[in-house]
Amino acid sequence: MKKFLMTAVLGMFALAGFSQVKWDTKVGMNFSNVTKYDDAKALPGFQLGVGMDYGFSESWSLQSGLLISSKGYKIEDVKVRPIYLDIPILAAYKFNISDNTKFVINAGPYLAFGLGGKAKDDNFDLKLFKSDEGDWKRFDLGIQYGIGLELSDRYLINLTGQNGFISPVDGGDDPKNMTFTIGVGYRF
């Protein structure tokens, strides 16, 4: 996993040598849950990180980044809060809606690596992604999609959704992560 992350980071810096690359910082609030658990309730969380936008033309670009995201859900008194490193790889289409404002539609796969987190209630406190304490899988893969606005080529407003393809736990109904994020950003 360390080799992959290092390769991804170096690849992003290699793209920075091209003039079409724009870098940004992002912060947001998300609401996450899992599928297939009828009694699961969404939990609020956070997302923060850096992103890049590689423009192929005025309208089309490739967007990616490294984002720390808290996800999770609640069933009765048990709160499950995994923390992931998300790496989206998105195709984005942009068009002007006014002189200083672009509307953005993007979609593509995302990769996520479990960094930590807890499942807890009044009686127990379980660390996620530790082989001796739980059976949570570190790797997640899914589809990400979103819409947003670019204001004056500097300020970003996004509404993003993610649907996972891989169940974070073995057995049972194979629930999958589902997250919606409202975020803002600043482009350098």
Secondary structure as GFF3:
##gff-version 3
##sequence-region A 1 188
A	DSSP	alpha_helix	2	15	.	.	.	ID=ss1
A	DSSP	beta_strand	21	34	.	.	.	ID=ss2
A	DSSP	beta_strand	41	55	.	.	.	ID=ss3
A	DSSP	beta_strand	60	70	.	.	.	ID=ss4
A	DSSP	beta_strand	73	75	.	.	.	ID=ss5
A	DSSP	beta_strand	78	98	.	.	.	ID=ss6
A	DSSP	beta_strand	101	120	.	.	.	ID=ss7
A	DSSP	beta_strand	125	127	.	.	.	ID=ss8
A	DSSP	beta_strand	139	151	.	.	.	ID=ss9
A	DSSP	beta_strand	155	164	.	.	.	ID=ss10
A	DSSP	beta_strand	177	187	.	.	.	ID=ss11
###
